[in-house]
Amino acid sequence: MSNIKDKVVVIIGASSGIGAATTRKLANEGAKLIIAARREERLKELAEELKESSIIYKVADVTDKEQVQSVVDLAVNTYGRIDVLFNNAGIMPQGNLEAREYDKWQQMLDINIMGVLYGIGAALPYMKEQKDGLIISTDSVAGHVVYPGSAVYNSTKFAVRTIMEGLRQEERENGIRSTIVSPGLVNTELVHTVGDKDLEQNLKSAAEGEGTGLQPEDVANAVVYAVEQPAGVAVSEVLIRPSNQPA
């Protein structure tokens, strides 16, 4: 029997890409799912596709802590607990610092960092009371290396690494585990958030290539691996690259 069956899993950023692929895989393993994102129609389609599974959807914006809290509360009010939280929302605008794109920088901070913190803040009290829980956040290879034109995005992903390691150290004696999954280039809609049409097209072409891009299901496999571990095992980090990615 799967160690995932009947686990209560909240996925924030579930409407496409990695989040949707993970939803499908966990549903097939018998998890009880609460999925959230901004796009209601996408969530509805996913829930209808998986209607034989235990799945509830709720519209939420990760930049609003009350909306994030309401998603976690829905899980606990419905099922009496929350076993796993997967923070998956993110954007990756690119550009040199000299461009001074303050609004884009702020948006990255709000989604990539504060969104993760809002998720942790919402789930942590419940998990501490349970003395059990797993919090997963999608990080990136960009949280391990730095490259030009991406300093702010890199910094948000380095921050997620730091936050999740801090969470592990602070809550390890309370039965709470933390995991980051750090993929390289993935064939998802994330490439549409870069803000440069030429770069977007180059990334899209690379993401669709074998060895130069991952598929969402490849990353979802890593998430499922972390979820299926017993309570005494903490998978702190999974770094997953396309086989031909140089950095």
C-alpha positions in Angstrom: 0.0 0.0 0.0 1.2 3.5 -0.9 2.5 5.6 1.9 0.7 8.5 0.2 -2.8 7.1 0.3 -5.2 9.3 2.3 -2.5 11.9 3.1 -4.0 15.4 3.1 -1.9 17.4 0.6 -2.3 21.2 -0.1 -0.7 22.3 -3.4 -0.5 26.1 -4.0 0.3 26.9 -7.6 -1.5 23.9 -9.0 -3.1 25.1 -12.1 -0.4 24.1 -14.6 3.1 22.8 -15.0 4.7 21.2 -12.0 1.8 21.8 -9.8 -0.7 20.1 -12.1 1.6 17.2 -12.8 2.1 16.7 -9.1 -1.6 16.9 -8.5 -2.2 14.1 -11.0 0.5 11.8 -9.6 -0.6 12.2 -6.0 -4.3 11.7 -6.9 -3.3 8.4 -8.6 -1.7 7.4 -5.3 -4.8 8.1 -3.3 -4.0 11.4 -1.6 -6.7 13.8 -0.4 -5.9 17.0 -2.3 -6.7 20.7 -1.9 -5.4 22.6 -4.8 -5.1 26.4 -5.2 -4.1 29.0 -7.8 -5.4 32.2 -9.3 -7.0 30.7 -12.4 -10.3 29.1 -11.4 -11.0 27.6 -14.8 -7.7 25.7 -14.8 -8.4 24.4 -11.3 -11.9 23.4 -12.3 -10.7 21.5 -15.3 -8.1 19.6 -13.3 -10.6 18.7 -10.6 -13.0 17.4 -13.2 -10.2 15.4 -14.9 -9.6 13.8 -11.5 -13.2 13.6 -10.3 -12.7 10.0 -9.2 -10.2 11.3 -6.6 -10.6 13.2 -3.4 -9.9 16.7 -4.7 -11.1 20.2 -3.8 -10.0 23.4 -5.4 -10.0 27.0 -4.2 -8.9 30.2 -5.9 -6.1 31.9 -4.1 -3.3 34.5 -4.7 -0.1 33.7 -2.9 0.6 37.4 -2.4 -2.4 37.6 0.0 -1.7 35.9 3.3 -5.4 35.6 4.2 -6.1 33.8 1.0 -3.2 31.4 1.6 -4.5 30.8 5.1 -8.0 30.1 3.8 -6.6 27.3 1.6 -4.8 25.6 4.5 -7.8 26.2 6.8 -10.0 24.5 4.2 -7.9 21.4 4.3 -8.0 21.2 8.1 -11.7 22.0 8.3 -12.5 19.3 5.7 -10.1 16.5 6.7 -9.1 17.4 10.3 -5.4 17.7 9.4 -2.8 18.8 6.9 0.0 16.3 6.1 1.8 18.1 3.3 2.0 21.6 2.0 3.6 22.2 -1.5 4.5 25.8 -2.2 4.8 25.8 -5.9 3.9 29.3 -7.2 6.6 31.4 -8.8 7.7 33.8 -11.5 11.0 34.5 -13.2 11.3 37.9 -14.8 14.8 38.4 -16.3 16.9 41.6 -16.8 20.0 43.3 -15.8 20.0 45.4 -12.6 20.7 48.6 -14.6 17.2 48.3 -16.0 15.8 49.2 -12.6 12.6 47.3 -13.0 11.4 47.9 -9.5 7.8 46.7 -10.0 9.1 43.4 -11.4 11.5 43.0 -8.6 8.8 43.6 -6.0 6.5 41.1 -7.7 9.2 38.5 -7.5 9.7 39.2 -3.8 6.0 39.0 -3.1 5.4 35.8 -5.0 8.6 33.8 -4.7 9.5 34.7 -1.1 6.5 36.0 0.7 4.2 33.4 -1.0 6.4 30.7 0.5 6.4 32.4 3.9 2.7 32.8 3.9 2.3 29.1 3.2 4.7 28.1 6.0 2.9 30.5 8.4 -0.5 29.1 7.5 0.5 25.4 7.9 3.0 25.5 10.8 0.6 25.9 13.7 -1.5 22.9 12.6 1.6 20.8 11.9 3.1 21.7 15.3 -0.1 20.6 17.0 -0.1 17.3 15.0 3.6 16.9 15.7 3.9 15.8 12.1 4.0 17.4 8.7 6.0 18.0 5.5 6.5 21.4 3.8 7.9 21.3 0.3 8.8 24.4 -1.8 9.8 24.6 -5.4 13.2 26.2 -5.6 15.4 26.2 -8.7 18.9 25.5 -9.9 18.9 29.3 -9.9 18.9 29.1 -6.1 22.3 27.3 -6.3 24.1 29.3 -9.1 24.1 32.9 -10.2 24.1 34.1 -13.8 23.8 37.5 -15.4 20.4 39.1 -16.1 18.9 37.1 -13.2 20.3 38.5 -10.0 16.9 39.2 -8.4 15.4 35.9 -9.5 18.5 34.1 -8.2 18.2 36.0 -4.9 14.6 34.9 -4.4 15.5 31.3 -4.9 18.6 31.5 -2.7 16.2 33.0 -0.1 13.8 30.0 -0.4 16.8 27.7 0.3 17.6 29.6 3.4 14.1 29.8 4.7 13.5 26.1 4.2 16.8 25.1 5.9 15.9 27.4 8.8 12.5 25.7 9.0 14.2 22.3 9.1 16.4 23.4 12.0 13.8 25.1 14.0 11.1 22.5 13.7 13.0 19.2 13.4 12.1 18.2 17.0 8.4 18.8 16.3 8.1 16.2 13.6 8.1 18.7 10.8 10.2 18.1 7.8 11.2 20.5 4.9 12.1 19.8 1.3 13.2 21.9 -1.6 13.0 20.6 -5.1 15.4 22.6 -7.4 14.8 21.9 -11.1 16.7 23.3 -14.0 14.9 24.4 -17.1 11.4 22.9 -17.2 8.8 22.9 -20.1 6.2 25.0 -18.3 4.4 28.3 -18.5 7.1 29.9 -16.3 9.1 30.8 -19.4 6.3 33.2 -20.3 7.1 35.4 -17.2 10.6 36.3 -18.2 9.6 39.6 -19.8 11.8 39.4 -22.9 10.3 37.9 -26.1 13.5 36.7 -27.6 14.7 35.1 -24.4 11.3 33.6 -23.9 11.4 31.9 -27.3 15.0 30.6 -26.7 14.0 29.2 -23.3 10.8 27.7 -24.7 12.8 26.0 -27.5 15.4 24.6 -25.1 12.7 23.5 -22.6 11.0 21.4 -25.3 14.3 19.6 -26.2 15.3 16.2 -24.8 18.3 16.7 -22.6 17.9 20.5 -22.6 14.6 20.7 -20.8 12.7 18.7 -18.2 9.0 17.9 -18.3 6.7 18.8 -15.4 6.3 15.1 -14.7 10.0 14.7 -14.1 9.9 17.3 -11.3 6.6 15.9 -10.0 8.4 12.5 -9.5 10.8 14.2 -7.2 8.0 15.8 -5.2 6.2 12.4 -4.9 9.5 10.8 -3.7 9.7 13.3 -0.8 6.0 12.8 0.1 6.2 9.0 0.1 9.0 8.8 2.7 8.2 7.7 6.2 8.0 10.3 9.0 11.5 9.4 10.2 13.1 10.4 6.8 13.7 14.0 5.7 14.6 14.6 2.1 16.0 18.0 2.5 16.8 18.8 -1.1 16.4 17.3 -4.6 18.4 19.0 -7.4 17.2 17.9 -10.8 18.7 19.1 -14.1 18.2 18.3 -17.8 21.1 16.0 -18.7 22.7 18.6 -21.0 22.2 21.6 -18.8 25.7 23.2 -18.3 25.1 25.0 -15.0 
